[in-house]
C-alpha cells in the first residue's frame, strides 16, 4: 500500500513526540519504519504499544522483538571512516 508523503511525515512527527521511541528509521521494502524503543518495564512497553503505537493513524500492523542480549554496541561512525570519506571528496 502506497503511503502519501504527508502520512509518512505525520508518523515521523509522532515518533519524535514519543519519549519511549529512541530511534525511528524509514525503510524501503515491505516495512515502512523500524523503531528502537526503550521502556523501564514490559508493562510500560505494552501500554505504549496498545494505547499509542497501534492506535496511531495509518499504522496497519506492528511487529515487535525484544532484545535478549547485546553482542556489540558501538553507535556513531568511526573517525577513520569519516577521514577516508572526506579525502575522497577533496
PyMOL Python script that loads the backbone (N, CA, C, O; Angstrom):
from pymol import cmd

cmd.read_pdbstr("""\
ATOM      1  N   UNK A   1       0.857  -1.188   0.000  1.00  0.00           N
ATOM      2  CA  UNK A   1       0.000   0.000   0.000  1.00  0.00           C
ATOM      3  C   UNK A   1       0.897   1.243   0.000  1.00  0.00           C
ATOM      4  O   UNK A   1       1.773   1.379   0.854  1.00  0.00           O
ATOM      5  N   UNK A   2       0.680   2.123  -0.933  1.00  0.00           N
ATOM      6  CA  UNK A   2       1.493   3.331  -1.060  1.00  0.00           C
ATOM      7  C   UNK A   2       1.072   4.358  -0.012  1.00  0.00           C
ATOM      8  O   UNK A   2      -0.111   4.652   0.161  1.00  0.00           O
ATOM      9  N   UNK A   3       2.061   4.885   0.670  1.00  0.00           N
ATOM     10  CA  UNK A   3       1.811   5.897   1.695  1.00  0.00           C
ATOM     11  C   UNK A   3       2.094   7.277   1.109  1.00  0.00           C
ATOM     12  O   UNK A   3       3.114   7.482   0.451  1.00  0.00           O
ATOM     13  N   UNK A   4       1.210   8.197   1.346  1.00  0.00           N
ATOM     14  CA  UNK A   4       1.439   9.573   0.919  1.00  0.00           C
ATOM     15  C   UNK A   4       2.507  10.192   1.809  1.00  0.00           C
ATOM     16  O   UNK A   4       2.612   9.872   2.993  1.00  0.00           O
ATOM     17  N   UNK A   5       3.288  11.073   1.227  1.00  0.00           N
ATOM     18  CA  UNK A   5       4.371  11.724   1.975  1.00  0.00           C
ATOM     19  C   UNK A   5       3.852  12.418   3.229  1.00  0.00           C
ATOM     20  O   UNK A   5       4.528  12.419   4.259  1.00  0.00           O
ATOM     21  N   UNK A   6       2.675  13.000   3.155  1.00  0.00           N
ATOM     22  CA  UNK A   6       2.118  13.685   4.324  1.00  0.00           C
ATOM     23  C   UNK A   6       1.868  12.695   5.465  1.00  0.00           C
ATOM     24  O   UNK A   6       2.077  13.030   6.631  1.00  0.00           O
ATOM     25  N   UNK A   7       1.422  11.477   5.135  1.00  0.00           N
ATOM     26  CA  UNK A   7       1.200  10.455   6.159  1.00  0.00           C
ATOM     27  C   UNK A   7       2.514   9.990   6.776  1.00  0.00           C
ATOM     28  O   UNK A   7       2.609   9.808   7.990  1.00  0.00           O
ATOM     29  N   UNK A   8       3.519   9.800   5.939  1.00  0.00           N
ATOM     30  CA  UNK A   8       4.826   9.380   6.434  1.00  0.00           C
ATOM     31  C   UNK A   8       5.423  10.441   7.348  1.00  0.00           C
ATOM     32  O   UNK A   8       5.959  10.121   8.409  1.00  0.00           O
ATOM     33  N   UNK A   9       5.333  11.691   6.943  1.00  0.00           N
ATOM     34  CA  UNK A   9       5.847  12.794   7.765  1.00  0.00           C
ATOM     35  C   UNK A   9       5.090  12.911   9.081  1.00  0.00           C
ATOM     36  O   UNK A   9       5.686  13.191  10.121  1.00  0.00           O
ATOM     37  N   UNK A  10       3.785  12.699   9.038  1.00  0.00           N
ATOM     38  CA  UNK A  10       2.981  12.763  10.266  1.00  0.00           C
ATOM     39  C   UNK A  10       3.398  11.665  11.239  1.00  0.00           C
ATOM     40  O   UNK A  10       3.459  11.894  12.447  1.00  0.00           O
ATOM     41  N   UNK A  11       3.684  10.474  10.716  1.00  0.00           N
ATOM     42  CA  UNK A  11       4.133   9.392  11.595  1.00  0.00           C
ATOM     43  C   UNK A  11       5.498   9.718  12.198  1.00  0.00           C
ATOM     44  O   UNK A  11       5.725   9.473  13.382  1.00  0.00           O
ATOM     45  N   UNK A  12       6.396  10.263  11.400  1.00  0.00           N
ATOM     46  CA  UNK A  12       7.710  10.663  11.925  1.00  0.00           C
ATOM     47  C   UNK A  12       7.557  11.698  13.035  1.00  0.00           C
ATOM     48  O   UNK A  12       8.251  11.626  14.049  1.00  0.00           O
ATOM     49  N   UNK A  13       6.664  12.648  12.855  1.00  0.00           N
ATOM     50  CA  UNK A  13       6.412  13.658  13.890  1.00  0.00           C
ATOM     51  C   UNK A  13       5.912  13.011  15.175  1.00  0.00           C
ATOM     52  O   UNK A  13       6.334  13.386  16.269  1.00  0.00           O
ATOM     53  N   UNK A  14       5.012  12.040  15.042  1.00  0.00           N
ATOM     54  CA  UNK A  14       4.517  11.333  16.236  1.00  0.00           C
ATOM     55  C   UNK A  14       5.654  10.617  16.941  1.00  0.00           C
ATOM     56  O   UNK A  14       5.743  10.642  18.168  1.00  0.00           O
ATOM     57  N   UNK A  15       6.516   9.984  16.175  1.00  0.00           N
ATOM     58  CA  UNK A  15       7.646   9.262  16.773  1.00  0.00           C
ATOM     59  C   UNK A  15       8.555  10.205  17.555  1.00  0.00           C
ATOM     60  O   UNK A  15       9.056   9.851  18.622  1.00  0.00           O
ATOM     61  N   UNK A  16       8.762  11.398  17.023  1.00  0.00           N
ATOM     62  CA  UNK A  16       9.596  12.380  17.729  1.00  0.00           C
ATOM     63  C   UNK A  16       8.976  12.781  19.068  1.00  0.00           C
ATOM     64  O   UNK A  16       9.695  13.135  20.002  1.00  0.00           O
ATOM     65  N   UNK A  17       7.670  12.729  19.165  1.00  0.00           N
ATOM     66  CA  UNK A  17       6.968  13.142  20.387  1.00  0.00           C
ATOM     67  C   UNK A  17       6.887  12.029  21.437  1.00  0.00           C
ATOM     68  O   UNK A  17       6.640  12.313  22.608  1.00  0.00           O
ATOM     69  N   UNK A  18       7.090  10.773  21.041  1.00  0.00           N
ATOM     70  CA  UNK A  18       7.005   9.660  21.988  1.00  0.00           C
ATOM     71  C   UNK A  18       8.339   9.471  22.695  1.00  0.00           C
ATOM     72  O   UNK A  18       9.327   9.146  22.037  1.00  0.00           O
ATOM     73  N   UNK A  19       8.406   9.660  24.001  1.00  0.00           N
ATOM     74  CA  UNK A  19       9.673   9.504  24.733  1.00  0.00           C
ATOM     75  C   UNK A  19      10.258   8.089  24.655  1.00  0.00           C
ATOM     76  O   UNK A  19      11.479   7.936  24.673  1.00  0.00           O
ATOM     77  N   UNK A  20       9.427   7.068  24.568  1.00  0.00           N
ATOM     78  CA  UNK A  20       9.939   5.697  24.514  1.00  0.00           C
ATOM     79  C   UNK A  20      10.645   5.389  23.196  1.00  0.00           C
ATOM     80  O   UNK A  20      11.484   4.490  23.144  1.00  0.00           O
ATOM     81  N   UNK A  21      10.323   6.116  22.141  1.00  0.00           N
ATOM     82  CA  UNK A  21      10.970   5.895  20.842  1.00  0.00           C
ATOM     83  C   UNK A  21      12.300   6.632  20.849  1.00  0.00           C
ATOM     84  O   UNK A  21      12.345   7.861  20.909  1.00  0.00           O
ATOM     85  N   UNK A  22      13.385   5.862  20.788  1.00  0.00           N
ATOM     86  CA  UNK A  22      14.731   6.436  20.812  1.00  0.00           C
ATOM     87  C   UNK A  22      15.287   6.606  19.401  1.00  0.00           C
ATOM     88  O   UNK A  22      16.110   7.488  19.161  1.00  0.00           O
ATOM     89  N   UNK A  23      14.844   5.771  18.472  1.00  0.00           N
ATOM     90  CA  UNK A  23      15.268   5.874  17.076  1.00  0.00           C
ATOM     91  C   UNK A  23      14.083   5.536  16.181  1.00  0.00           C
ATOM     92  O   UNK A  23      13.263   4.680  16.513  1.00  0.00           O
ATOM     93  N   UNK A  24      14.006   6.214  15.049  1.00  0.00           N
ATOM     94  CA  UNK A  24      12.965   5.950  14.051  1.00  0.00           C
ATOM     95  C   UNK A  24      13.619   6.069  12.678  1.00  0.00           C
ATOM     96  O   UNK A  24      14.182   7.110  12.338  1.00  0.00           O
ATOM     97  N   UNK A  25      13.540   4.999  11.895  1.00  0.00           N
ATOM     98  CA  UNK A  25      14.158   4.987  10.568  1.00  0.00           C
ATOM     99  C   UNK A  25      13.138   4.525   9.534  1.00  0.00           C
ATOM    100  O   UNK A  25      12.465   3.513   9.725  1.00  0.00           O
ATOM    101  N   UNK A  26      13.027   5.270   8.441  1.00  0.00           N
ATOM    102  CA  UNK A  26      12.179   4.847   7.326  1.00  0.00           C
ATOM    103  C   UNK A  26      12.971   3.839   6.490  1.00  0.00           C
ATOM    104  O   UNK A  26      14.160   4.028   6.232  1.00  0.00           O
ATOM    105  N   UNK A  27      12.292   2.768   6.071  1.00  0.00           N
ATOM    106  CA  UNK A  27      12.929   1.708   5.302  1.00  0.00           C
ATOM    107  C   UNK A  27      12.283   1.585   3.929  1.00  0.00           C
ATOM    108  O   UNK A  27      11.197   2.114   3.694  1.00  0.00           O
ATOM    109  N   UNK A  28      12.954   0.887   3.033  1.00  0.00           N
ATOM    110  CA  UNK A  28      12.299   0.523   1.778  1.00  0.00           C
ATOM    111  C   UNK A  28      11.883  -0.938   1.886  1.00  0.00           C
ATOM    112  O   UNK A  28      12.398  -1.670   2.730  1.00  0.00           O
ATOM    113  N   UNK A  29      10.969  -1.358   1.050  1.00  0.00           N
ATOM    114  CA  UNK A  29      10.517  -2.744   1.107  1.00  0.00           C
ATOM    115  C   UNK A  29       9.157  -2.872   1.770  1.00  0.00           C
ATOM    116  O   UNK A  29       8.353  -1.940   1.751  1.00  0.00           O
ATOM    117  N   UNK A  30       8.907  -4.042   2.360  1.00  0.00           N
ATOM    118  CA  UNK A  30       7.600  -4.342   2.951  1.00  0.00           C
ATOM    119  C   UNK A  30       7.301  -3.529   4.199  1.00  0.00           C
ATOM    120  O   UNK A  30       6.142  -3.226   4.480  1.00  0.00           O
ATOM    121  N   UNK A  31       8.327  -3.175   4.943  1.00  0.00           N
ATOM    122  CA  UNK A  31       8.166  -2.451   6.207  1.00  0.00           C
ATOM    123  C   UNK A  31       8.481  -0.981   5.971  1.00  0.00           C
ATOM    124  O   UNK A  31       9.489  -0.654   5.345  1.00  0.00           O
ATOM    125  N   UNK A  32       7.623  -0.095   6.468  1.00  0.00           N
ATOM    126  CA  UNK A  32       7.834   1.342   6.274  1.00  0.00           C
ATOM    127  C   UNK A  32       8.827   1.936   7.267  1.00  0.00           C
ATOM    128  O   UNK A  32       9.670   2.752   6.896  1.00  0.00           O
ATOM    129  N   UNK A  33       8.726   1.522   8.535  1.00  0.00           N
ATOM    130  CA  UNK A  33       9.572   2.093   9.578  1.00  0.00           C
ATOM    131  C   UNK A  33      10.063   1.012  10.526  1.00  0.00           C
ATOM    132  O   UNK A  33       9.414  -0.018  10.714  1.00  0.00           O
ATOM    133  N   UNK A  34      11.229   1.270  11.123  1.00  0.00           N
ATOM    134  CA  UNK A  34      11.713   0.472  12.237  1.00  0.00           C
ATOM    135  C   UNK A  34      11.956   1.442  13.388  1.00  0.00           C
ATOM    136  O   UNK A  34      12.576   2.491  13.211  1.00  0.00           O
ATOM    137  N   UNK A  35      11.465   1.082  14.556  1.00  0.00           N
ATOM    138  CA  UNK A  35      11.614   1.919  15.742  1.00  0.00           C
ATOM    139  C   UNK A  35      12.455   1.191  16.767  1.00  0.00           C
ATOM    140  O   UNK A  35      12.344  -0.026  16.922  1.00  0.00           O
ATOM    141  N   UNK A  36      13.290   1.928  17.463  1.00  0.00           N
ATOM    142  CA  UNK A  36      14.008   1.400  18.615  1.00  0.00           C
ATOM    143  C   UNK A  36      13.415   2.085  19.833  1.00  0.00           C
ATOM    144  O   UNK A  36      13.507   3.304  19.981  1.00  0.00           O
ATOM    145  N   UNK A  37      12.806   1.290  20.703  1.00  0.00           N
ATOM    146  CA  UNK A  37      12.128   1.823  21.885  1.00  0.00           C
ATOM    147  C   UNK A  37      12.834   1.347  23.146  1.00  0.00           C
ATOM    148  O   UNK A  37      13.377   0.242  23.187  1.00  0.00           O
ATOM    149  N   UNK A  38      12.822   2.180  24.161  1.00  0.00           N
ATOM    150  CA  UNK A  38      13.368   1.810  25.463  1.00  0.00           C
ATOM    151  C   UNK A  38      12.307   2.116  26.501  1.00  0.00           C
ATOM    152  O   UNK A  38      11.841   3.249  26.620  1.00  0.00           O
ATOM    153  N   UNK A  39      11.928   1.081  27.258  1.00  0.00           N
ATOM    154  CA  UNK A  39      10.912   1.222  28.306  1.00  0.00           C
ATOM    155  C   UNK A  39      11.474   0.672  29.615  1.00  0.00           C
ATOM    156  O   UNK A  39      12.316  -0.226  29.601  1.00  0.00           O
ATOM    157  N   UNK A  40      11.014   1.205  30.738  1.00  0.00           N
ATOM    158  CA  UNK A  40      11.534   0.736  32.031  1.00  0.00           C
ATOM    159  C   UNK A  40      11.098  -0.689  32.380  1.00  0.00           C
ATOM    160  O   UNK A  40      11.756  -1.368  33.168  1.00  0.00           O
ATOM    161  N   UNK A  41       9.979  -1.141  31.788  1.00  0.00           N
ATOM    162  CA  UNK A  41       9.485  -2.494  32.062  1.00  0.00           C
ATOM    163  C   UNK A  41       8.519  -2.911  30.952  1.00  0.00           C
ATOM    164  O   UNK A  41       8.103  -2.093  30.132  1.00  0.00           O
ATOM    165  N   UNK A  42       8.173  -4.191  30.943  1.00  0.00           N
ATOM    166  CA  UNK A  42       7.287  -4.714  29.901  1.00  0.00           C
ATOM    167  C   UNK A  42       5.890  -4.120  29.967  1.00  0.00           C
ATOM    168  O   UNK A  42       5.246  -3.930  28.936  1.00  0.00           O
ATOM    169  N   UNK A  43       5.425  -3.831  31.157  1.00  0.00           N
ATOM    170  CA  UNK A  43       4.091  -3.247  31.310  1.00  0.00           C
ATOM    171  C   UNK A  43       4.000  -1.887  30.619  1.00  0.00           C
ATOM    172  O   UNK A  43       3.019  -1.597  29.935  1.00  0.00           O
ATOM    173  N   UNK A  44       5.014  -1.067  30.799  1.00  0.00           N
ATOM    174  CA  UNK A  44       5.053   0.250  30.155  1.00  0.00           C
ATOM    175  C   UNK A  44       5.124   0.102  28.640  1.00  0.00           C
ATOM    176  O   UNK A  44       4.455   0.831  27.907  1.00  0.00           O
ATOM    177  N   UNK A  45       5.932  -0.840  28.176  1.00  0.00           N
ATOM    178  CA  UNK A  45       6.058  -1.076  26.739  1.00  0.00           C
ATOM    179  C   UNK A  45       4.728  -1.559  26.153  1.00  0.00           C
ATOM    180  O   UNK A  45       4.306  -1.094  25.094  1.00  0.00           O
ATOM    181  N   UNK A  46       4.077  -2.485  26.840  1.00  0.00           N
ATOM    182  CA  UNK A  46       2.778  -2.995  26.388  1.00  0.00           C
ATOM    183  C   UNK A  46       1.747  -1.878  26.313  1.00  0.00           C
ATOM    184  O   UNK A  46       0.965  -1.809  25.364  1.00  0.00           O
ATOM    185  N   UNK A  47       1.748  -1.014  27.302  1.00  0.00           N
ATOM    186  CA  UNK A  47       0.820   0.117  27.314  1.00  0.00           C
ATOM    187  C   UNK A  47       1.086   1.049  26.135  1.00  0.00           C
ATOM    188  O   UNK A  47       0.148   1.522  25.493  1.00  0.00           O
ATOM    189  N   UNK A  48       2.355   1.312  25.851  1.00  0.00           N
ATOM    190  CA  UNK A  48       2.724   2.142  24.703  1.00  0.00           C
ATOM    191  C   UNK A  48       2.227   1.503  23.404  1.00  0.00           C
ATOM    192  O   UNK A  48       1.659   2.183  22.549  1.00  0.00           O
ATOM    193  N   UNK A  49       2.443   0.203  23.266  1.00  0.00           N
ATOM    194  CA  UNK A  49       2.011  -0.492  22.048  1.00  0.00           C
ATOM    195  C   UNK A  49       0.505  -0.396  21.837  1.00  0.00           C
ATOM    196  O   UNK A  49       0.044  -0.077  20.741  1.00  0.00           O
ATOM    197  N   UNK A  50      -0.255  -0.672  22.889  1.00  0.00           N
ATOM    198  CA  UNK A  50      -1.708  -0.755  22.731  1.00  0.00           C
ATOM    199  C   UNK A  50      -2.398   0.598  22.703  1.00  0.00           C
ATOM    200  O   UNK A  50      -3.387   0.773  21.991  1.00  0.00           O
ATOM    201  N   UNK A  51      -1.889   1.560  23.468  1.00  0.00           N
ATOM    202  CA  UNK A  51      -2.601   2.840  23.538  1.00  0.00           C
ATOM    203  C   UNK A  51      -2.011   3.926  22.647  1.00  0.00           C
ATOM    204  O   UNK A  51      -2.685   4.914  22.356  1.00  0.00           O
ATOM    205  N   UNK A  52      -0.785   3.764  22.214  1.00  0.00           N
ATOM    206  CA  UNK A  52      -0.145   4.803  21.394  1.00  0.00           C
ATOM    207  C   UNK A  52       0.159   4.314  19.974  1.00  0.00           C
ATOM    208  O   UNK A  52      -0.407   4.814  19.002  1.00  0.00           O
ATOM    209  N   UNK A  53       1.045   3.349  19.869  1.00  0.00           N
ATOM    210  CA  UNK A  53       1.549   2.959  18.551  1.00  0.00           C
ATOM    211  C   UNK A  53       0.472   2.328  17.671  1.00  0.00           C
ATOM    212  O   UNK A  53       0.257   2.784  16.547  1.00  0.00           O
ATOM    213  N   UNK A  54      -0.194   1.310  18.148  1.00  0.00           N
ATOM    214  CA  UNK A  54      -1.203   0.653  17.305  1.00  0.00           C
ATOM    215  C   UNK A  54      -2.442   1.512  17.105  1.00  0.00           C
ATOM    216  O   UNK A  54      -3.219   1.280  16.179  1.00  0.00           O
ATOM    217  N   UNK A  55      -2.631   2.506  17.972  1.00  0.00           N
ATOM    218  CA  UNK A  55      -3.775   3.417  17.832  1.00  0.00           C
ATOM    219  C   UNK A  55      -3.480   4.590  16.898  1.00  0.00           C
ATOM    220  O   UNK A  55      -4.384   5.351  16.554  1.00  0.00           O
ATOM    221  N   UNK A  56      -2.229   4.737  16.491  1.00  0.00           N
ATOM    222  CA  UNK A  56      -1.845   5.863  15.634  1.00  0.00           C
ATOM    223  C   UNK A  56      -2.468   5.724  14.247  1.00  0.00           C
ATOM    224  O   UNK A  56      -2.627   4.620  13.727  1.00  0.00           O
ATOM    225  N   UNK A  57      -2.815   6.865  13.665  1.00  0.00           N
ATOM    226  CA  UNK A  57      -3.350   6.875  12.306  1.00  0.00           C
ATOM    227  C   UNK A  57      -2.332   6.269  11.344  1.00  0.00           C
ATOM    228  O   UNK A  57      -1.127   6.466  11.494  1.00  0.00           O
ATOM    229  N   UNK A  58      -2.828   5.537  10.368  1.00  0.00           N
ATOM    230  CA  UNK A  58      -2.008   4.963   9.299  1.00  0.00           C
ATOM    231  C   UNK A  58      -1.057   3.863   9.748  1.00  0.00           C
ATOM    232  O   UNK A  58      -0.156   3.496   8.994  1.00  0.00           O
ATOM    233  N   UNK A  59      -1.228   3.327  10.951  1.00  0.00           N
ATOM    234  CA  UNK A  59      -0.442   2.166  11.375  1.00  0.00           C
ATOM    235  C   UNK A  59      -1.299   0.937  11.111  1.00  0.00           C
ATOM    236  O   UNK A  59      -2.289   0.692  11.800  1.00  0.00           O
ATOM    237  N   UNK A  60      -0.899   0.163  10.096  1.00  0.00           N
ATOM    238  CA  UNK A  60      -1.677  -1.007   9.716  1.00  0.00           C
ATOM    239  C   UNK A  60      -1.321  -2.246  10.499  1.00  0.00           C
ATOM    240  O   UNK A  60      -2.188  -3.067  10.799  1.00  0.00           O
ATOM    241  N   UNK A  61      -0.044  -2.390  10.836  1.00  0.00           N
ATOM    242  CA  UNK A  61       0.388  -3.552  11.604  1.00  0.00           C
ATOM    243  C   UNK A  61       1.673  -3.211  12.344  1.00  0.00           C
ATOM    244  O   UNK A  61       2.421  -2.314  11.955  1.00  0.00           O
ATOM    245  N   UNK A  62       1.904  -3.945  13.412  1.00  0.00           N
ATOM    246  CA  UNK A  62       3.092  -3.742  14.243  1.00  0.00           C
ATOM    247  C   UNK A  62       3.690  -5.105  14.551  1.00  0.00           C
ATOM    248  O   UNK A  62       2.975  -6.030  14.935  1.00  0.00           O
ATOM    249  N   UNK A  63       4.992  -5.227  14.383  1.00  0.00           N
ATOM    250  CA  UNK A  63       5.724  -6.432  14.775  1.00  0.00           C
ATOM    251  C   UNK A  63       6.762  -6.003  15.799  1.00  0.00           C
ATOM    252  O   UNK A  63       7.440  -4.992  15.616  1.00  0.00           O
ATOM    253  N   UNK A  64       6.888  -6.767  16.870  1.00  0.00           N
ATOM    254  CA  UNK A  64       7.851  -6.411  17.906  1.00  0.00           C
ATOM    255  C   UNK A  64       8.847  -7.535  18.123  1.00  0.00           C
ATOM    256  O   UNK A  64       8.551  -8.707  17.890  1.00  0.00           O
ATOM    257  N   UNK A  65      10.029  -7.155  18.571  1.00  0.00           N
ATOM    258  CA  UNK A  65      11.066  -8.084  19.008  1.00  0.00           C
ATOM    259  C   UNK A  65      11.727  -7.463  20.219  1.00  0.00           C
ATOM    260  O   UNK A  65      11.944  -6.253  20.268  1.00  0.00           O
ATOM    261  N   UNK A  66      12.047  -8.293  21.193  1.00  0.00           N
ATOM    262  CA  UNK A  66      12.724  -7.811  22.390  1.00  0.00           C
ATOM    263  C   UNK A  66      14.176  -8.257  22.363  1.00  0.00           C
ATOM    264  O   UNK A  66      14.476  -9.377  21.948  1.00  0.00           O
ATOM    265  N   UNK A  67      15.069  -7.397  22.798  1.00  0.00           N
ATOM    266  CA  UNK A  67      16.488  -7.733  22.869  1.00  0.00           C
ATOM    267  C   UNK A  67      16.700  -8.699  24.027  1.00  0.00           C
ATOM    268  O   UNK A  67      16.310  -8.417  25.160  1.00  0.00           O
ATOM    269  N   UNK A  68      17.316  -9.833  23.739  1.00  0.00           N
ATOM    270  CA  UNK A  68      17.654 -10.813  24.769  1.00  0.00           C
ATOM    271  C   UNK A  68      19.016 -10.488  25.363  1.00  0.00           C
ATOM    272  O   UNK A  68      19.199 -10.508  26.580  1.00  0.00           O
ATOM    273  N   UNK A  69      19.962 -10.189  24.489  1.00  0.00           N
ATOM    274  CA  UNK A  69      21.279  -9.728  24.932  1.00  0.00           C
ATOM    275  C   UNK A  69      21.949  -9.020  23.768  1.00  0.00           C
ATOM    276  O   UNK A  69      21.623  -9.257  22.604  1.00  0.00           O
ATOM    277  N   UNK A  70      22.875  -8.162  24.096  1.00  0.00           N
ATOM    278  CA  UNK A  70      23.611  -7.435  23.068  1.00  0.00           C
ATOM    279  C   UNK A  70      24.959  -8.082  22.812  1.00  0.00           C
ATOM    280  O   UNK A  70      25.606  -8.563  23.742  1.00  0.00           O
ATOM    281  N   UNK A  71      25.384  -8.098  21.568  1.00  0.00           N
ATOM    282  CA  UNK A  71      26.685  -8.635  21.203  1.00  0.00           C
ATOM    283  C   UNK A  71      27.676  -7.523  20.880  1.00  0.00           C
ATOM    284  O   UNK A  71      28.886  -7.710  21.005  1.00  0.00           O
ATOM    285  N   UNK A  72      27.160  -6.359  20.464  1.00  0.00           N
ATOM    286  CA  UNK A  72      28.017  -5.221  20.141  1.00  0.00           C
ATOM    287  C   UNK A  72      27.169  -3.968  20.153  1.00  0.00           C
ATOM    288  O   UNK A  72      26.030  -3.970  19.686  1.00  0.00           O
ATOM    289  N   UNK A  73      27.733  -2.898  20.689  1.00  0.00           N
ATOM    290  CA  UNK A  73      27.022  -1.622  20.741  1.00  0.00           C
ATOM    291  C   UNK A  73      28.039  -0.504  20.570  1.00  0.00           C
ATOM    292  O   UNK A  73      28.614  -0.024  21.547  1.00  0.00           O
ATOM    293  N   UNK A  74      28.258  -0.094  19.335  1.00  0.00           N
ATOM    294  CA  UNK A  74      29.192   0.982  19.021  1.00  0.00           C
ATOM    295  C   UNK A  74      28.492   2.006  18.139  1.00  0.00           C
ATOM    296  O   UNK A  74      28.687   2.016  16.924  1.00  0.00           O
ATOM    297  N   UNK A  75      27.674   2.871  18.743  1.00  0.00           N
ATOM    298  CA  UNK A  75      26.973   3.874  17.937  1.00  0.00           C
ATOM    299  C   UNK A  75      27.944   4.891  17.334  1.00  0.00           C
ATOM    300  O   UNK A  75      29.067   5.063  17.807  1.00  0.00           O
ATOM    301  N   UNK A  76      27.490   5.536  16.310  1.00  0.00           N
ATOM    302  CA  UNK A  76      28.312   6.556  15.670  1.00  0.00           C
ATOM    303  C   UNK A  76      29.133   5.981  14.530  1.00  0.00           C
ATOM    304  O   UNK A  76      29.065   4.788  14.235  1.00  0.00           O
ATOM    305  N   UNK A  77      29.903   6.841  13.899  1.00  0.00           N
ATOM    306  CA  UNK A  77      30.758   6.457  12.779  1.00  0.00           C
ATOM    307  C   UNK A  77      32.207   6.575  13.222  1.00  0.00           C
ATOM    308  O   UNK A  77      32.593   7.603  13.778  1.00  0.00           O
ATOM    309  N   UNK A  78      33.026   5.543  12.988  1.00  0.00           N
ATOM    310  CA  UNK A  78      34.439   5.626  13.368  1.00  0.00           C
ATOM    311  C   UNK A  78      35.135   6.772  12.630  1.00  0.00           C
ATOM    312  O   UNK A  78      34.839   7.043  11.466  1.00  0.00           O
ATOM    313  N   UNK A  79      36.061   7.441  13.321  1.00  0.00           N
ATOM    314  CA  UNK A  79      36.764   8.580  12.729  1.00  0.00           C
ATOM    315  C   UNK A  79      37.505   8.210  11.452  1.00  0.00           C
ATOM    316  O   UNK A  79      37.546   9.013  10.520  1.00  0.00           O
ATOM    317  N   UNK A  80      38.093   7.015  11.382  1.00  0.00           N
ATOM    318  CA  UNK A  80      38.832   6.648  10.172  1.00  0.00           C
ATOM    319  C   UNK A  80      37.913   6.573   8.950  1.00  0.00           C
ATOM    320  O   UNK A  80      38.342   6.888   7.841  1.00  0.00           O
ATOM    321  N   UNK A  81      36.680   6.168   9.133  1.00  0.00           N
ATOM    322  CA  UNK A  81      35.722   6.135   8.029  1.00  0.00           C
ATOM    323  C   UNK A  81      35.387   7.558   7.588  1.00  0.00           C
ATOM    324  O   UNK A  81      35.298   7.839   6.393  1.00  0.00           O
ATOM    325  N   UNK A  82      35.203   8.454   8.559  1.00  0.00           N
ATOM    326  CA  UNK A  82      34.929   9.858   8.225  1.00  0.00           C
ATOM    327  C   UNK A  82      36.106  10.489   7.491  1.00  0.00           C
ATOM    328  O   UNK A  82      35.917  11.183   6.492  1.00  0.00           O
ATOM    329  N   UNK A  83      37.322  10.250   7.986  1.00  0.00           N
ATOM    330  CA  UNK A  83      38.511  10.823   7.352  1.00  0.00           C
ATOM    331  C   UNK A  83      38.664  10.311   5.925  1.00  0.00           C
ATOM    332  O   UNK A  83      38.982  11.081   5.019  1.00  0.00           O
ATOM    333  N   UNK A  84      38.439   9.018   5.723  1.00  0.00           N
ATOM    334  CA  UNK A  84      38.533   8.442   4.381  1.00  0.00           C
ATOM    335  C   UNK A  84      37.495   9.071   3.455  1.00  0.00           C
ATOM    336  O   UNK A  84      37.792   9.373   2.299  1.00  0.00           O
ATOM    337  N   UNK A  85      36.300   9.265   3.955  1.00  0.00           N
ATOM    338  CA  UNK A  85      35.224   9.865   3.154  1.00  0.00           C
ATOM    339  C   UNK A  85      35.570  11.305   2.773  1.00  0.00           C
ATOM    340  O   UNK A  85      35.337  11.726   1.640  1.00  0.00           O
ATOM    341  N   UNK A  86      36.124  12.053   3.724  1.00  0.00           N
ATOM    342  CA  UNK A  86      36.496  13.440   3.449  1.00  0.00           C
ATOM    343  C   UNK A  86      37.617  13.521   2.418  1.00  0.00           C
ATOM    344  O   UNK A  86      37.630  14.437   1.596  1.00  0.00           O
ATOM    345  N   UNK A  87      38.558  12.577   2.447  1.00  0.00           N
ATOM    346  CA  UNK A  87      39.651  12.570   1.473  1.00  0.00           C
ATOM    347  C   UNK A  87      39.132  12.280   0.070  1.00  0.00           C
ATOM    348  O   UNK A  87      39.650  12.825  -0.905  1.00  0.00           O
ATOM    349  N   UNK A  88      38.123  11.434  -0.043  1.00  0.00           N
ATOM    350  CA  UNK A  88      37.544  11.109  -1.352  1.00  0.00           C
ATOM    351  C   UNK A  88      36.887  12.341  -1.959  1.00  0.00           C
ATOM    352  O   UNK A  88      36.992  12.568  -3.164  1.00  0.00           O
ATOM    353  N   UNK A  89      36.206  13.145  -1.130  1.00  0.00           N
ATOM    354  CA  UNK A  89      35.513  14.339  -1.620  1.00  0.00           C
ATOM    355  C   UNK A  89      36.476  15.472  -1.951  1.00  0.00           C
ATOM    356  O   UNK A  89      36.145  16.340  -2.759  1.00  0.00           O
ATOM    357  N   UNK A  90      37.661  15.482  -1.345  1.00  0.00           N
ATOM    358  CA  UNK A  90      38.602  16.592  -1.524  1.00  0.00           C
ATOM    359  C   UNK A  90      39.297  16.566  -2.855  1.00  0.00           C
ATOM    360  O   UNK A  90      40.115  17.440  -3.142  1.00  0.00           O
TER     361      UNK A  90
END
""", "prot")
cmd.dss("prot")
cmd.show_as("cartoon", "prot")
cmd.util.cbc("prot")
cmd.orient("prot")
